[in-house]
Each structure stands twice: as C-alpha cells, then as structure tokens.
C-alpha cells in the first residue's frame, strides 16, 4: 500500500494554519492541513471566536499572495487612527488622549479589521477552491518521525503521511513542538481577556481606541455596523478573577460595567455577541525549527493582545517561509532552508515579545505614581514626531 505524500503538512487549522495552507497552495505546493476541531464559521454559534484581527499592511500583502484578499476586502473595516487614552487618574475618566495616524507614515490605513469567525469562513472557502490543498478538520497529528530527506506524520484517522516539510501551527501547547523536543519560555501575568462585540451610539470613525487605567487595556477595534448601529470588537484585559466574575454577569450588568470601563467615550455600550475568555501569557520557543519542521504562530510565540501584533507576527512567519520555499523549491524543508528561517525570524520575534511584555506590565499598573509615570511616557512617545513615526513603522513591521 502506497503511503500518501505531500510537499507540506500543516498541523493546525486555525487562522494562521489555514492562511499558510492557502498561501502555499496558491504558490503551487501540495498541502495537507489538519486540525482536531472543525472551524466555527458563524457569528452566533456556541464556541464562535468573538475576537477580531487587524491585518496590518505586510499581512495584507500575504493575504493577496494567498488569493484571499479579493474575498475579504468587502468585509474590511479600515484602521486609520490608533488612539490611546489614559484614564489612570484618581477618577475613571479620560485625562489624556493621543492619536497615532496612518497618514503620518503611509497612504494606506494601518490595517483592516475582521471578526475571527468571518475569517475562518472565508479561509475555509478558499481552501475548498484550491485543488492541491486538502483540509481535514476533525483530524489531529499523533506522531512525528523525521529524517534528513523527509518527515512522516501519523494522523488520528490512521493515515501516515510522507512530507518534505511539516509546519507546526498547532497553538501554544503545540504537539509538534513537543515531539521535536523544542523548549519554550513562558511568562504568566495573572490576567484573563474578555472578547466580545458591542454596539454604541457614537460612531468609531475607523479609530481603534485603547483605554488604559489599571489591570490591562480596554481596546475597541472598529467593525462594520451591526443591526444599524456602530459596532466594535472589544478585548478587555484585567485580573483573572475579576474577568471570570464579569464573564458570568447578566447582560444588563455587563453593559453597565463595559460602559463604565470605556469612560463612556462612545456612549452606553450594548453587548452584541457572546463572550469568550482566555488566559494571557507571553511565550516564545527556543528554536523556530528542527529537522523537517518549522514552527509558526502560537507554536512559536504568544503575546498579549496589544498593538495587533499576535497574528501579524504569525503571518510574517508564513511570509518568510513562503519566500524561502519559492526561492529554492528543491530545497523545501531541508536544513539550509530551516536554518535560514530560524535566523531570519528569531530577532524580530524576541524583540516584539519583549516589547509587548513591557507594554502589558505598564498597562497593569495599579498604584497612582506608576499610572502617572505611564501617562508621562506615553506623552513623550507621541509628542516627538520622529520617535512617534519610528514607533508606528516598527509596529507595522515595515522597519
């Protein structure tokens, strides 16, 4: 009996894994992508991912290469301004607001925002349209065996797949990473994040607003209108037990708390979706590759949801792997290619993990002196034009 084979096996079919499958499939590689759970592709279904993703400019270029952008463009909410509001005074009200404008660094928006459930729907449709991509939701990787010329992956349906390259996109608890013996460094903050959508009477005007007080940022990211009202995707990071308590509140009590925490900048907020909750950690792998294996996305790095960095770092991983594969298709998955990948991505990943860790610690500040120091530091970053421009370029990943 012939063992099935492919160019690339992707373990993990979340947004990062499916995007990688679409990118490599569009480039002409034979791809198998597996994931233990079918993607939930409807907004109001139990288990739907209520987070949103802002694709920054470099990520949008990868989506175009993957043939995804044409079907996503009509759903995009452009991000023209990132507004950071300090509400860390004695009273829970804005005391300073700083706008970081995309027009200062580019003729395009910073990025384009999408609900994650919608991304999963459109990604699944794209994979179905690619004849050289096989997507198998409900199937997991169970064993990995590698040698210099190929890898063999055993799947939960009993198949053994021969492949030239395995891409681990299987999350922060990656089976593939553990199978390869790659260690990780993890930092826990005692925070959890609530994610949900809310409507509000005051329009967001395509401004992403991050409000700082204590415990973590309260971030509203623009979405298209919902039921005729302005709508935002919201991530609220705070102390874990407090977040758990809020998760259990009835809608009326929850609406009161989120309106208070938003400092009423958009008027009263009204919950317009289910709520999801997850723990906040920072994590990075010691290596990004092993024999015939490349780590991407949360298998390689996890950061708190600040500055739209998480998935954009993941797509930068995929873009680098794709560039290397297309430059030398015969060397797909060999040691030279994977060493190049590790060297090319490691410095940027470590820098961003460290930077976001510092930002998150600053956002957690409880004492008044530390909150005042945070406000001063933010003012300095904003008020020096060259420093502000450099910061925005670094956040976009274009510097």
Buried (B, 14 or more C-beta within 10 A) or exposed (E): EEEBBBBBBBBBBBBBBBBBBBBBBBBEBBBBBBBBEEBBBEBEEEEBBBBBBBBBBBBBBBBBBBBBBEBBEEBBBBBBBBBBBBBBBEEBEBBBBBBBBBEEBBEBBBBBBBBBBBBBBBBBEBBEEBEBBBBBBEBBBBEBEBEEEBBBBBBBEEBBBBBBBBBBBBBBEBBBBBBBEBEBEEBEBEBBBBBBBBBBEEEBEBBBBBBBBBBBBBBBBBBBEBEEEBBBBBBBBBBBEBBEEBBEBEEEEBBEBBBEBBBBBBEBBBBBBBBBBBEBBBBBBEBBBBBBBBBBBBBBBBBBBBBBBBBBBBBBBBBBBBEBBBEEEEBBBBEEBBEBBBEBBBEBBEEBBEBBBEBBBBBBBEEEEBBBBBBEEBEEBBEEEEEBBBBBBBBBBEE
